[in-house]
Structure formats: C-alpha cells, structure tokens
Amino acid sequence: MLDHYTEARERYEFQMGPIRGRLATALDILTDALTLVGQHGVYCRSQRHPQQPSMDVRLILQQIEDSKGLVIEAMEALATPSKNA
C-alpha cells in the first residue's frame, strides 16, 4: 500500500514513532492531493466568478484542508502528555 510513500513513512516512523509517523505520511499525501487539486483549479474556473476555481474544486480543497487540520490536531494530541496519565 502506498509504495511511493514508503521511504517517507519509514523516515517519519523512525523520527516520530509509528502512529505519529503514519499521520505525518497521511499529511504528506493530503498536501500532495491539495497541490494537484489546486493545479486543476487553475483550469476549472467558475462561470460566475472567473477569479475562483469551480465549486467542486473549492469543495474538494476545503475537505482536504479540513482533513489536514484533523491530522495535525491528532499529532499534537499525541505529542502532549495525557493529563490522566
């Protein structure tokens, strides 16, 4: 699974541990997807607002950004010592 991210995943898991390393890899994948969708948005413009990407591209961009935010929150929560421990 995800052969082209194997090297990055191994590096992140070594640096941060298995769970945070996998989340960091997921963050890389989401960032790459965000870049690709952003490039697509350059060509798929809204008819009403030509300065903006089409609505579907904007929705995809927002979903990816939201997902990245969740991954970052999870990584921060794992880095913070538990108050119950």
N, CA, C and O atoms as a Maestro MAE file, in Angstrom:
{
 s_m_m2io_version
 :::
 2.0.0
}

f_m_ct {
 s_m_title
 :::
 protein
 m_atom[340] {
  # First column is atom index #
  i_m_mmod_type
  r_m_x_coord
  r_m_y_coord
  r_m_z_coord
  i_m_residue_number
  s_m_chain_name
  s_m_pdb_residue_name
  s_m_pdb_atom_name
  i_m_atomic_number
  :::
  1 25 0.839 -1.191 0.000 1 A "MET " " N  " 7
  2 3 0.000 0.000 0.000 1 A "MET " " CA " 6
  3 2 0.882 1.252 0.000 1 A "MET " " C  " 6
  4 15 1.831 1.354 0.777 1 A "MET " " O  " 8
  5 25 0.565 2.172 -0.853 2 A "LEU " " N  " 7
  6 3 1.262 3.457 -0.932 2 A "LEU " " CA " 6
  7 2 2.769 3.299 -1.119 2 A "LEU " " C  " 6
  8 15 3.563 3.881 -0.380 2 A "LEU " " O  " 8
  9 25 3.145 2.512 -2.108 3 A "ASP " " N  " 7
  10 3 4.562 2.215 -2.345 3 A "ASP " " CA " 6
  11 2 5.404 3.466 -2.527 3 A "ASP " " C  " 6
  12 15 6.550 3.504 -2.079 3 A "ASP " " O  " 8
  13 25 4.863 4.488 -3.173 4 A "HIS " " N  " 7
  14 3 5.677 5.679 -3.439 4 A "HIS " " CA " 6
  15 2 5.850 6.555 -2.186 4 A "HIS " " C  " 6
  16 15 6.577 7.547 -2.229 4 A "HIS " " O  " 8
  17 25 5.196 6.203 -1.084 5 A "TYR " " N  " 7
  18 3 5.393 6.926 0.176 5 A "TYR " " CA " 6
  19 2 6.147 6.085 1.209 5 A "TYR " " C  " 6
  20 15 6.267 6.492 2.365 5 A "TYR " " O  " 8
  21 25 6.653 4.925 0.807 6 A "THR " " N  " 7
  22 3 7.310 4.011 1.735 6 A "THR " " CA " 6
  23 2 8.518 4.659 2.410 6 A "THR " " C  " 6
  24 15 8.682 4.569 3.626 6 A "THR " " O  " 8
  25 25 9.350 5.305 1.620 7 A "GLU " " N  " 7
  26 3 10.563 5.918 2.178 7 A "GLU " " CA " 6
  27 2 10.214 7.020 3.177 7 A "GLU " " C  " 6
  28 15 10.798 7.088 4.259 7 A "GLU " " O  " 8
  29 25 9.274 7.871 2.819 8 A "ALA " " N  " 7
  30 3 8.863 8.947 3.724 8 A "ALA " " CA " 6
  31 2 8.247 8.362 4.994 8 A "ALA " " C  " 6
  32 15 8.531 8.831 6.096 8 A "ALA " " O  " 8
  33 25 7.408 7.343 4.843 9 A "ARG " " N  " 7
  34 3 6.763 6.731 6.001 9 A "ARG " " CA " 6
  35 2 7.804 6.143 6.953 9 A "ARG " " C  " 6
  36 15 7.729 6.346 8.165 9 A "ARG " " O  " 8
  37 25 8.761 5.423 6.404 10 A "GLU " " N  " 7
  38 3 9.805 4.839 7.247 10 A "GLU " " CA " 6
  39 2 10.589 5.919 7.978 10 A "GLU " " C  " 6
  40 15 10.896 5.775 9.161 10 A "GLU " " O  " 8
  41 25 10.911 6.993 7.280 11 A "ARG " " N  " 7
  42 3 11.662 8.097 7.895 11 A "ARG " " CA " 6
  43 2 10.855 8.746 9.018 11 A "ARG " " C  " 6
  44 15 11.379 8.989 10.105 11 A "ARG " " O  " 8
  45 25 9.572 9.025 8.748 12 A "TYR " " N  " 7
  46 3 8.722 9.639 9.763 12 A "TYR " " CA " 6
  47 2 8.507 8.719 10.957 12 A "TYR " " C  " 6
  48 15 8.522 9.173 12.101 12 A "TYR " " O  " 8
  49 25 8.306 7.426 10.699 13 A "GLU " " N  " 7
  50 3 8.106 6.487 11.801 13 A "GLU " " CA " 6
  51 2 9.359 6.382 12.664 13 A "GLU " " C  " 6
  52 15 9.263 6.236 13.883 13 A "GLU " " O  " 8
  53 25 10.527 6.454 12.045 14 A "PHE " " N  " 7
  54 3 11.781 6.438 12.800 14 A "PHE " " CA " 6
  55 2 11.909 7.704 13.641 14 A "PHE " " C  " 6
  56 15 12.330 7.636 14.796 14 A "PHE " " O  " 8
  57 25 11.555 8.842 13.086 15 A "GLN " " N  " 7
  58 3 11.701 10.123 13.779 15 A "GLN " " CA " 6
  59 2 10.647 10.324 14.863 15 A "GLN " " C  " 6
  60 15 10.951 10.854 15.932 15 A "GLN " " O  " 8
  61 25 9.401 9.901 14.592 16 A "MET " " N  " 7
  62 3 8.288 10.265 15.464 16 A "MET " " CA " 6
  63 2 7.576 9.093 16.123 16 A "MET " " C  " 6
  64 15 6.706 9.291 16.972 16 A "MET " " O  " 8
  65 25 7.937 7.884 15.743 17 A "GLY " " N  " 7
  66 3 7.213 6.719 16.238 17 A "GLY " " CA " 6
  67 2 6.179 6.287 15.215 17 A "GLY " " C  " 6
  68 15 5.872 7.035 14.288 17 A "GLY " " O  " 8
  69 25 5.634 5.078 15.375 18 A "PRO " " N  " 7
  70 3 4.749 4.529 14.352 18 A "PRO " " CA " 6
  71 2 3.456 5.328 14.118 18 A "PRO " " C  " 6
  72 15 3.090 5.585 12.971 18 A "PRO " " O  " 8
  73 25 2.784 5.711 15.169 19 A "ILE " " N  " 7
  74 3 1.491 6.382 14.987 19 A "ILE " " CA " 6
  75 2 1.670 7.781 14.404 19 A "ILE " " C  " 6
  76 15 1.042 8.126 13.403 19 A "ILE " " O  " 8
  77 25 2.522 8.579 15.027 20 A "ARG " " N  " 7
  78 3 2.741 9.934 14.509 20 A "ARG " " CA " 6
  79 2 3.400 9.898 13.141 20 A "ARG " " C  " 6
  80 15 3.153 10.779 12.318 20 A "ARG " " O  " 8
  81 25 4.231 8.900 12.881 21 A "GLY " " N  " 7
  82 3 4.864 8.754 11.567 21 A "GLY " " CA " 6
  83 2 3.841 8.491 10.477 21 A "GLY " " C  " 6
  84 15 3.939 9.041 9.380 21 A "GLY " " O  " 8
  85 25 2.857 7.649 10.778 22 A "ARG " " N  " 7
  86 3 1.800 7.382 9.801 22 A "ARG " " CA " 6
  87 2 0.939 8.614 9.585 22 A "ARG " " C  " 6
  88 15 0.527 8.897 8.460 22 A "ARG " " O  " 8
  89 25 0.668 9.342 10.650 23 A "LEU " " N  " 7
  90 3 -0.098 10.582 10.492 23 A "LEU " " CA " 6
  91 2 0.680 11.605 9.668 23 A "LEU " " C  " 6
  92 15 0.099 12.318 8.850 23 A "LEU " " O  " 8
  93 25 1.985 11.677 9.881 24 A "ALA " " N  " 7
  94 3 2.816 12.599 9.092 24 A "ALA " " CA " 6
  95 2 2.808 12.195 7.618 24 A "ALA " " C  " 6
  96 15 2.790 13.053 6.736 24 A "ALA " " O  " 8
  97 25 2.821 10.890 7.356 25 A "THR " " N  " 7
  98 3 2.741 10.413 5.972 25 A "THR " " CA " 6
  99 2 1.397 10.781 5.366 25 A "THR " " C  " 6
  100 15 1.328 11.222 4.218 25 A "THR " " O  " 8
  101 25 0.323 10.601 6.136 26 A "ALA " " N  " 7
  102 3 -1.016 10.992 5.663 26 A "ALA " " CA " 6
  103 2 -1.055 12.484 5.364 26 A "ALA " " C  " 6
  104 15 -1.677 12.908 4.390 26 A "ALA " " O  " 8
  105 25 -0.400 13.273 6.188 27 A "LEU " " N  " 7
  106 3 -0.343 14.714 5.960 27 A "LEU " " CA " 6
  107 2 0.382 15.024 4.655 27 A "LEU " " C  " 6
  108 15 -0.038 15.911 3.912 27 A "LEU " " O  " 8
  109 25 1.458 14.309 4.370 28 A "ASP " " N  " 7
  110 3 2.161 14.478 3.090 28 A "ASP " " CA " 6
  111 2 1.249 14.129 1.913 28 A "ASP " " C  " 6
  112 15 1.223 14.842 0.910 28 A "ASP " " O  " 8
  113 25 0.507 13.037 2.039 29 A "ILE " " N  " 7
  114 3 -0.387 12.617 0.962 29 A "ILE " " CA " 6
  115 2 -1.474 13.662 0.745 29 A "ILE " " C  " 6
  116 15 -1.790 14.002 -0.396 29 A "ILE " " O  " 8
  117 25 -2.042 14.169 1.821 30 A "LEU " " N  " 7
  118 3 -3.069 15.209 1.701 30 A "LEU " " CA " 6
  119 2 -2.497 16.490 1.087 30 A "LEU " " C  " 6
  120 15 -3.164 17.155 0.294 30 A "LEU " " O  " 8
  121 25 -1.273 16.827 1.454 31 A "THR " " N  " 7
  122 3 -0.635 18.021 0.884 31 A "THR " " CA " 6
  123 2 -0.408 17.843 -0.609 31 A "THR " " C  " 6
  124 15 -0.623 18.772 -1.387 31 A "THR " " O  " 8
  125 25 0.028 16.648 -1.015 32 A "ASP " " N  " 7
  126 3 0.211 16.376 -2.444 32 A "ASP " " CA " 6
  127 2 -1.127 16.455 -3.185 32 A "ASP " " C  " 6
  128 15 -1.201 17.002 -4.286 32 A "ASP " " O  " 8
  129 25 -2.185 15.905 -2.575 33 A "ALA " " N  " 7
  130 3 -3.515 15.969 -3.187 33 A "ALA " " CA " 6
  131 2 -3.987 17.419 -3.290 33 A "ALA " " C  " 6
  132 15 -4.583 17.816 -4.291 33 A "ALA " " O  " 8
  133 25 -3.719 18.193 -2.262 34 A "LEU " " N  " 7
  134 3 -4.095 19.602 -2.276 34 A "LEU " " CA " 6
  135 2 -3.405 20.347 -3.409 34 A "LEU " " C  " 6
  136 15 -4.015 21.187 -4.071 34 A "LEU " " O  " 8
  137 25 -2.147 20.040 -3.625 35 A "THR " " N  " 7
  138 3 -1.382 20.651 -4.716 35 A "THR " " CA " 6
  139 2 -1.975 20.285 -6.069 35 A "THR " " C  " 6
  140 15 -2.146 21.144 -6.935 35 A "THR " " O  " 8
  141 25 -2.287 19.010 -6.246 36 A "LEU " " N  " 7
  142 3 -2.849 18.561 -7.521 36 A "LEU " " CA " 6
  143 2 -4.220 19.181 -7.795 36 A "LEU " " C  " 6
  144 15 -4.498 19.613 -8.913 36 A "LEU " " O  " 8
  145 25 -5.054 19.223 -6.792 37 A "VAL " " N  " 7
  146 3 -6.380 19.822 -6.962 37 A "VAL " " CA " 6
  147 2 -6.236 21.327 -7.205 37 A "VAL " " C  " 6
  148 15 -6.978 21.903 -8.000 37 A "VAL " " O  " 8
  149 25 -5.291 21.954 -6.525 38 A "GLY " " N  " 7
  150 3 -5.054 23.377 -6.743 38 A "GLY " " CA " 6
  151 2 -4.621 23.670 -8.173 38 A "GLY " " C  " 6
  152 15 -5.049 24.657 -8.770 38 A "GLY " " O  " 8
  153 25 -3.770 22.806 -8.717 39 A "GLN " " N  " 7
  154 3 -3.355 22.973 -10.110 39 A "GLN " " CA " 6
  155 2 -4.537 22.782 -11.053 39 A "GLN " " C  " 6
  156 15 -4.678 23.500 -12.043 39 A "GLN " " O  " 8
  157 25 -5.378 21.814 -10.737 40 A "HIS " " N  " 7
  158 3 -6.577 21.583 -11.547 40 A "HIS " " CA " 6
  159 2 -7.501 22.803 -11.489 40 A "HIS " " C  " 6
  160 15 -8.136 23.163 -12.480 40 A "HIS " " O  " 8
  161 25 -7.564 23.423 -10.323 41 A "GLY " " N  " 7
  162 3 -8.412 24.600 -10.139 41 A "GLY " " CA " 6
  163 2 -8.020 25.776 -11.011 41 A "GLY " " C  " 6
  164 15 -8.842 26.652 -11.282 41 A "GLY " " O  " 8
  165 25 -6.771 25.803 -11.452 42 A "VAL " " N  " 7
  166 3 -6.320 26.879 -12.342 42 A "VAL " " CA " 6
  167 2 -7.072 26.809 -13.670 42 A "VAL " " C  " 6
  168 15 -7.346 27.836 -14.291 42 A "VAL " " O  " 8
  169 25 -7.403 25.592 -14.100 43 A "TYR " " N  " 7
  170 3 -8.053 25.405 -15.398 43 A "TYR " " CA " 6
  171 2 -9.570 25.300 -15.303 43 A "TYR " " C  " 6
  172 15 -10.271 25.572 -16.277 43 A "TYR " " O  " 8
  173 25 -10.076 24.915 -14.154 44 A "CYS " " N  " 7
  174 3 -11.526 24.765 -13.972 44 A "CYS " " CA " 6
  175 2 -12.044 25.963 -13.189 44 A "CYS " " C  " 6
  176 15 -12.080 25.945 -11.959 44 A "CYS " " O  " 8
  177 25 -12.437 26.987 -13.901 45 A "ARG " " N  " 7
  178 3 -12.852 28.231 -13.273 45 A "ARG " " CA " 6
  179 2 -14.366 28.309 -13.204 45 A "ARG " " C  " 6
  180 15 -15.073 27.732 -14.030 45 A "ARG " " O  " 8
  181 25 -14.846 29.029 -12.214 46 A "SER " " N  " 7
  182 3 -16.274 29.258 -12.045 46 A "SER " " CA " 6
  183 2 -16.779 30.169 -13.153 46 A "SER " " C  " 6
  184 15 -16.110 31.129 -13.534 46 A "SER " " O  " 8
  185 25 -17.968 29.860 -13.668 47 A "GLN " " N  " 7
  186 3 -18.570 30.714 -14.698 47 A "GLN " " CA " 6
  187 2 -18.999 32.049 -14.105 47 A "GLN " " C  " 6
  188 15 -18.852 33.095 -14.738 47 A "GLN " " O  " 8
  189 25 -19.531 32.006 -12.891 48 A "ARG " " N  " 7
  190 3 -19.998 33.236 -12.218 48 A "ARG " " CA " 6
  191 2 -18.856 34.090 -11.703 48 A "ARG " " C  " 6
  192 15 -18.899 35.318 -11.784 48 A "ARG " " O  " 8
  193 25 -17.830 33.430 -11.170 49 A "HIS " " N  " 7
  194 3 -16.689 34.127 -10.574 49 A "HIS " " CA " 6
  195 2 -15.404 33.596 -11.201 49 A "HIS " " C  " 6
  196 15 -14.764 32.710 -10.636 49 A "HIS " " O  " 8
  197 25 -15.023 34.121 -12.353 50 A "PRO " " N  " 7
  198 3 -13.862 33.598 -13.084 50 A "PRO " " CA " 6
  199 2 -12.543 33.650 -12.301 50 A "PRO " " C  " 6
  200 15 -11.596 32.940 -12.641 50 A "PRO " " O  " 8
  201 25 -12.477 34.467 -11.280 51 A "GLN " " N  " 7
  202 3 -11.256 34.559 -10.486 51 A "GLN " " CA " 6
  203 2 -11.138 33.402 -9.489 51 A "GLN " " C  " 6
  204 15 -10.093 33.246 -8.857 51 A "GLN " " O  " 8
  205 25 -12.202 32.582 -9.335 52 A "GLN " " N  " 7
  206 3 -12.209 31.469 -8.395 52 A "GLN " " CA " 6
  207 2 -12.315 30.134 -9.128 52 A "GLN " " C  " 6
  208 15 -12.847 30.063 -10.236 52 A "GLN " " O  " 8
  209 25 -11.800 29.072 -8.492 53 A "PRO " " N  " 7
  210 3 -11.991 27.740 -9.073 53 A "PRO " " CA " 6
  211 2 -13.475 27.366 -9.063 53 A "PRO " " C  " 6
  212 15 -14.267 27.991 -8.356 53 A "PRO " " O  " 8
  213 25 -13.848 26.367 -9.830 54 A "SER " " N  " 7
  214 3 -15.238 25.927 -9.849 54 A "SER " " CA " 6
  215 2 -15.634 25.419 -8.462 54 A "SER " " C  " 6
  216 15 -14.778 25.107 -7.634 54 A "SER " " O  " 8
  217 25 -16.944 25.342 -8.224 55 A "MET " " N  " 7
  218 3 -17.449 24.983 -6.902 55 A "MET " " CA " 6
  219 2 -16.956 23.613 -6.447 55 A "MET " " C  " 6
  220 15 -16.587 23.450 -5.284 55 A "MET " " O  " 8
  221 25 -16.942 22.625 -7.345 56 A "ASP " " N  " 7
  222 3 -16.497 21.295 -6.928 56 A "ASP " " CA " 6
  223 2 -15.033 21.308 -6.509 56 A "ASP " " C  " 6
  224 15 -14.657 20.626 -5.556 56 A "ASP " " O  " 8
  225 25 -14.214 22.067 -7.202 57 A "VAL " " N  " 7
  226 3 -12.796 22.164 -6.842 57 A "VAL " " CA " 6
  227 2 -12.658 22.866 -5.491 57 A "VAL " " C  " 6
  228 15 -11.849 22.449 -4.662 57 A "VAL " " O  " 8
  229 25 -13.428 23.914 -5.264 58 A "ARG " " N  " 7
  230 3 -13.378 24.608 -3.967 58 A "ARG " " CA " 6
  231 2 -13.800 23.686 -2.833 58 A "ARG " " C  " 6
  232 15 -13.201 23.716 -1.758 58 A "ARG " " O  " 8
  233 25 -14.825 22.865 -3.058 59 A "LEU " " N  " 7
  234 3 -15.279 21.937 -2.026 59 A "LEU " " CA " 6
  235 2 -14.213 20.884 -1.724 59 A "LEU " " C  " 6
  236 15 -13.983 20.549 -0.562 59 A "LEU " " O  " 8
  237 25 -13.568 20.366 -2.758 60 A "ILE " " N  " 7
  238 3 -12.501 19.385 -2.561 60 A "ILE " " CA " 6
  239 2 -11.340 20.018 -1.791 60 A "ILE " " C  " 6
  240 15 -10.799 19.411 -0.867 60 A "ILE " " O  " 8
  241 25 -10.964 21.225 -2.171 61 A "LEU " " N  " 7
  242 3 -9.885 21.923 -1.467 61 A "LEU " " CA " 6
  243 2 -10.223 22.091 0.011 61 A "LEU " " C  " 6
  244 15 -9.367 21.886 0.871 61 A "LEU " " O  " 8
  245 25 -11.459 22.462 0.306 62 A "GLN " " N  " 7
  246 3 -11.879 22.659 1.695 62 A "GLN " " CA " 6
  247 2 -11.854 21.346 2.473 62 A "GLN " " C  " 6
  248 15 -11.423 21.314 3.626 62 A "GLN " " O  " 8
  249 25 -12.314 20.263 1.847 63 A "GLN " " N  " 7
  250 3 -12.302 18.961 2.514 63 A "GLN " " CA " 6
  251 2 -10.873 18.505 2.824 63 A "GLN " " C  " 6
  252 15 -10.609 17.960 3.896 63 A "GLN " " O  " 8
  253 25 -9.974 18.724 1.900 64 A "ILE " " N  " 7
  254 3 -8.580 18.338 2.135 64 A "ILE " " CA " 6
  255 2 -7.981 19.188 3.249 64 A "ILE " " C  " 6
  256 15 -7.285 18.666 4.119 64 A "ILE " " O  " 8
  257 25 -8.240 20.475 3.229 65 A "GLU " " N  " 7
  258 3 -7.740 21.356 4.287 65 A "GLU " " CA " 6
  259 2 -8.290 20.939 5.647 65 A "GLU " " C  " 6
  260 15 -7.552 20.920 6.632 65 A "GLU " " O  " 8
  261 25 -9.580 20.606 5.708 66 A "ASP " " N  " 7
  262 3 -10.183 20.150 6.964 66 A "ASP " " CA " 6
  263 2 -9.539 18.854 7.442 66 A "ASP " " C  " 6
  264 15 -9.275 18.690 8.633 66 A "ASP " " O  " 8
  265 25 -9.288 17.938 6.516 67 A "SER " " N  " 7
  266 3 -8.649 16.670 6.866 67 A "SER " " CA " 6
  267 2 -7.236 16.902 7.397 67 A "SER " " C  " 6
  268 15 -6.818 16.269 8.366 67 A "SER " " O  " 8
  269 25 -6.510 17.805 6.762 68 A "LYS " " N  " 7
  270 3 -5.169 18.124 7.242 68 A "LYS " " CA " 6
  271 2 -5.229 18.682 8.661 68 A "LYS " " C  " 6
  272 15 -4.389 18.357 9.500 68 A "LYS " " O  " 8
  273 25 -6.222 19.517 8.918 69 A "GLY " " N  " 7
  274 3 -6.383 20.077 10.252 69 A "GLY " " CA " 6
  275 2 -6.609 18.996 11.301 69 A "GLY " " C  " 6
  276 15 -6.051 19.063 12.396 69 A "GLY " " O  " 8
  277 25 -7.425 18.000 10.967 70 A "LEU " " N  " 7
  278 3 -7.670 16.891 11.896 70 A "LEU " " CA " 6
  279 2 -6.401 16.079 12.149 70 A "LEU " " C  " 6
  280 15 -6.128 15.683 13.283 70 A "LEU " " O  " 8
  281 25 -5.638 15.834 11.104 71 A "VAL " " N  " 7
  282 3 -4.394 15.083 11.263 71 A "VAL " " CA " 6
  283 2 -3.422 15.860 12.145 71 A "VAL " " C  " 6
  284 15 -2.772 15.281 13.016 71 A "VAL " " O  " 8
  285 25 -3.324 17.149 11.926 72 A "ILE " " N  " 7
  286 3 -2.431 17.987 12.738 72 A "ILE " " CA " 6
  287 2 -2.878 17.986 14.197 72 A "ILE " " C  " 6
  288 15 -2.042 17.889 15.095 72 A "ILE " " O  " 8
  289 25 -4.188 18.093 14.447 73 A "GLU " " N  " 7
  290 3 -4.707 18.031 15.812 73 A "GLU " " CA " 6
  291 2 -4.364 16.697 16.469 73 A "GLU " " C  " 6
  292 15 -3.975 16.662 17.636 73 A "GLU " " O  " 8
  293 25 -4.506 15.605 15.729 74 A "ALA " " N  " 7
  294 3 -4.188 14.284 16.271 74 A "ALA " " CA " 6
  295 2 -2.707 14.182 16.612 74 A "ALA " " C  " 6
  296 15 -2.345 13.628 17.650 74 A "ALA " " O  " 8
  297 25 -1.857 14.708 15.751 75 A "MET " " N  " 7
  298 3 -0.419 14.667 16.010 75 A "MET " " CA " 6
  299 2 -0.072 15.488 17.253 75 A "MET " " C  " 6
  300 15 0.750 15.073 18.069 75 A "MET " " O  " 8
  301 25 -0.701 16.650 17.389 76 A "GLU " " N  " 7
  302 3 -0.451 17.490 18.565 76 A "GLU " " CA " 6
  303 2 -0.947 16.811 19.838 76 A "GLU " " C  " 6
  304 15 -0.291 16.890 20.877 76 A "GLU " " O  " 8
  305 25 -2.100 16.144 19.766 77 A "ALA " " N  " 7
  306 3 -2.638 15.442 20.928 77 A "ALA " " CA " 6
  307 2 -1.726 14.291 21.341 77 A "ALA " " C  " 6
  308 15 -1.554 14.027 22.531 77 A "ALA " " O  " 8
  309 25 -1.146 13.614 20.367 78 A "LEU " " N  " 7
  310 3 -0.220 12.530 20.692 78 A "LEU " " CA " 6
  311 2 1.081 13.050 21.296 78 A "LEU " " C  " 6
  312 15 1.719 12.367 22.097 78 A "LEU " " O  " 8
  313 25 1.465 14.254 20.911 79 A "ALA " " N  " 7
  314 3 2.713 14.828 21.414 79 A "ALA " " CA " 6
  315 2 2.557 15.361 22.824 79 A "ALA " " C  " 6
  316 15 3.540 15.455 23.559 79 A "ALA " " O  " 8
  317 25 1.336 15.713 23.220 80 A "THR " " N  " 7
  318 3 1.066 16.271 24.536 80 A "THR " " CA " 6
  319 2 0.855 15.137 25.531 80 A "THR " " C  " 6
  320 15 0.053 14.239 25.277 80 A "THR " " O  " 8
  321 25 1.564 15.162 26.664 81 A "PRO " " N  " 7
  322 3 1.353 14.112 27.652 81 A "PRO " " CA " 6
  323 2 -0.092 14.142 28.160 81 A "PRO " " C  " 6
  324 15 -0.673 15.209 28.361 81 A "PRO " " O  " 8
  325 25 -0.647 12.974 28.359 82 A "SER " " N  " 7
  326 3 -2.025 12.851 28.828 82 A "SER " " CA " 6
  327 2 -2.149 13.377 30.253 82 A "SER " " C  " 6
  328 15 -1.289 13.130 31.098 82 A "SER " " O  " 8
  329 25 -3.232 14.107 30.505 83 A "LYS " " N  " 7
  330 3 -3.468 14.632 31.860 83 A "LYS " " CA " 6
  331 2 -3.897 13.522 32.800 83 A "LYS " " C  " 6
  332 15 -3.753 13.655 34.015 83 A "LYS " " O  " 8
  333 25 -4.424 12.424 32.258 84 A "ASN " " N  " 7
  334 3 -4.878 11.315 33.092 84 A "ASN " " CA " 6
  335 2 -3.759 10.339 33.426 84 A "ASN " " C  " 6
  336 15 -3.934 9.470 34.280 84 A "ASN " " O  " 8
  337 25 -2.639 10.466 32.781 85 A "ALA " " N  " 7
  338 3 -1.545 9.505 32.994 85 A "ALA " " CA " 6
  339 2 -0.750 9.836 34.220 85 A "ALA " " C  " 6
  340 15 0.205 9.132 34.546 85 A "ALA " " O  " 8
  :::
 }
 m_bond[339] {
  # First column is bond index #
  i_m_from
  i_m_to
  i_m_order
  :::
  1 1 2 1
  2 2 3 1
  3 3 4 2
  4 3 5 1
  5 5 6 1
  6 6 7 1
  7 7 8 2
  8 7 9 1
  9 9 10 1
  10 10 11 1
  11 11 12 2
  12 11 13 1
  13 13 14 1
  14 14 15 1
  15 15 16 2
  16 15 17 1
  17 17 18 1
  18 18 19 1
  19 19 20 2
  20 19 21 1
  21 21 22 1
  22 22 23 1
  23 23 24 2
  24 23 25 1
  25 25 26 1
  26 26 27 1
  27 27 28 2
  28 27 29 1
  29 29 30 1
  30 30 31 1
  31 31 32 2
  32 31 33 1
  33 33 34 1
  34 34 35 1
  35 35 36 2
  36 35 37 1
  37 37 38 1
  38 38 39 1
  39 39 40 2
  40 39 41 1
  41 41 42 1
  42 42 43 1
  43 43 44 2
  44 43 45 1
  45 45 46 1
  46 46 47 1
  47 47 48 2
  48 47 49 1
  49 49 50 1
  50 50 51 1
  51 51 52 2
  52 51 53 1
  53 53 54 1
  54 54 55 1
  55 55 56 2
  56 55 57 1
  57 57 58 1
  58 58 59 1
  59 59 60 2
  60 59 61 1
  61 61 62 1
  62 62 63 1
  63 63 64 2
  64 63 65 1
  65 65 66 1
  66 66 67 1
  67 67 68 2
  68 67 69 1
  69 69 70 1
  70 70 71 1
  71 71 72 2
  72 71 73 1
  73 73 74 1
  74 74 75 1
  75 75 76 2
  76 75 77 1
  77 77 78 1
  78 78 79 1
  79 79 80 2
  80 79 81 1
  81 81 82 1
  82 82 83 1
  83 83 84 2
  84 83 85 1
  85 85 86 1
  86 86 87 1
  87 87 88 2
  88 87 89 1
  89 89 90 1
  90 90 91 1
  91 91 92 2
  92 91 93 1
  93 93 94 1
  94 94 95 1
  95 95 96 2
  96 95 97 1
  97 97 98 1
  98 98 99 1
  99 99 100 2
  100 99 101 1
  101 101 102 1
  102 102 103 1
  103 103 104 2
  104 103 105 1
  105 105 106 1
  106 106 107 1
  107 107 108 2
  108 107 109 1
  109 109 110 1
  110 110 111 1
  111 111 112 2
  112 111 113 1
  113 113 114 1
  114 114 115 1
  115 115 116 2
  116 115 117 1
  117 117 118 1
  118 118 119 1
  119 119 120 2
  120 119 121 1
  121 121 122 1
  122 122 123 1
  123 123 124 2
  124 123 125 1
  125 125 126 1
  126 126 127 1
  127 127 128 2
  128 127 129 1
  129 129 130 1
  130 130 131 1
  131 131 132 2
  132 131 133 1
  133 133 134 1
  134 134 135 1
  135 135 136 2
  136 135 137 1
  137 137 138 1
  138 138 139 1
  139 139 140 2
  140 139 141 1
  141 141 142 1
  142 142 143 1
  143 143 144 2
  144 143 145 1
  145 145 146 1
  146 146 147 1
  147 147 148 2
  148 147 149 1
  149 149 150 1
  150 150 151 1
  151 151 152 2
  152 151 153 1
  153 153 154 1
  154 154 155 1
  155 155 156 2
  156 155 157 1
  157 157 158 1
  158 158 159 1
  159 159 160 2
  160 159 161 1
  161 161 162 1
  162 162 163 1
  163 163 164 2
  164 163 165 1
  165 165 166 1
  166 166 167 1
  167 167 168 2
  168 167 169 1
  169 169 170 1
  170 170 171 1
  171 171 172 2
  172 171 173 1
  173 173 174 1
  174 174 175 1
  175 175 176 2
  176 175 177 1
  177 177 178 1
  178 178 179 1
  179 179 180 2
  180 179 181 1
  181 181 182 1
  182 182 183 1
  183 183 184 2
  184 183 185 1
  185 185 186 1
  186 186 187 1
  187 187 188 2
  188 187 189 1
  189 189 190 1
  190 190 191 1
  191 191 192 2
  192 191 193 1
  193 193 194 1
  194 194 195 1
  195 195 196 2
  196 195 197 1
  197 197 198 1
  198 198 199 1
  199 199 200 2
  200 199 201 1
  201 201 202 1
  202 202 203 1
  203 203 204 2
  204 203 205 1
  205 205 206 1
  206 206 207 1
  207 207 208 2
  208 207 209 1
  209 209 210 1
  210 210 211 1
  211 211 212 2
  212 211 213 1
  213 213 214 1
  214 214 215 1
  215 215 216 2
  216 215 217 1
  217 217 218 1
  218 218 219 1
  219 219 220 2
  220 219 221 1
  221 221 222 1
  222 222 223 1
  223 223 224 2
  224 223 225 1
  225 225 226 1
  226 226 227 1
  227 227 228 2
  228 227 229 1
  229 229 230 1
  230 230 231 1
  231 231 232 2
  232 231 233 1
  233 233 234 1
  234 234 235 1
  235 235 236 2
  236 235 237 1
  237 237 238 1
  238 238 239 1
  239 239 240 2
  240 239 241 1
  241 241 242 1
  242 242 243 1
  243 243 244 2
  244 243 245 1
  245 245 246 1
  246 246 247 1
  247 247 248 2
  248 247 249 1
  249 249 250 1
  250 250 251 1
  251 251 252 2
  252 251 253 1
  253 253 254 1
  254 254 255 1
  255 255 256 2
  256 255 257 1
  257 257 258 1
  258 258 259 1
  259 259 260 2
  260 259 261 1
  261 261 262 1
  262 262 263 1
  263 263 264 2
  264 263 265 1
  265 265 266 1
  266 266 267 1
  267 267 268 2
  268 267 269 1
  269 269 270 1
  270 270 271 1
  271 271 272 2
  272 271 273 1
  273 273 274 1
  274 274 275 1
  275 275 276 2
  276 275 277 1
  277 277 278 1
  278 278 279 1
  279 279 280 2
  280 279 281 1
  281 281 282 1
  282 282 283 1
  283 283 284 2
  284 283 285 1
  285 285 286 1
  286 286 287 1
  287 287 288 2
  288 287 289 1
  289 289 290 1
  290 290 291 1
  291 291 292 2
  292 291 293 1
  293 293 294 1
  294 294 295 1
  295 295 296 2
  296 295 297 1
  297 297 298 1
  298 298 299 1
  299 299 300 2
  300 299 301 1
  301 301 302 1
  302 302 303 1
  303 303 304 2
  304 303 305 1
  305 305 306 1
  306 306 307 1
  307 307 308 2
  308 307 309 1
  309 309 310 1
  310 310 311 1
  311 311 312 2
  312 311 313 1
  313 313 314 1
  314 314 315 1
  315 315 316 2
  316 315 317 1
  317 317 318 1
  318 318 319 1
  319 319 320 2
  320 319 321 1
  321 321 322 1
  322 322 323 1
  323 323 324 2
  324 323 325 1
  325 325 326 1
  326 326 327 1
  327 327 328 2
  328 327 329 1
  329 329 330 1
  330 330 331 1
  331 331 332 2
  332 331 333 1
  333 333 334 1
  334 334 335 1
  335 335 336 2
  336 335 337 1
  337 337 338 1
  338 338 339 1
  339 339 340 2
  :::
 }
}
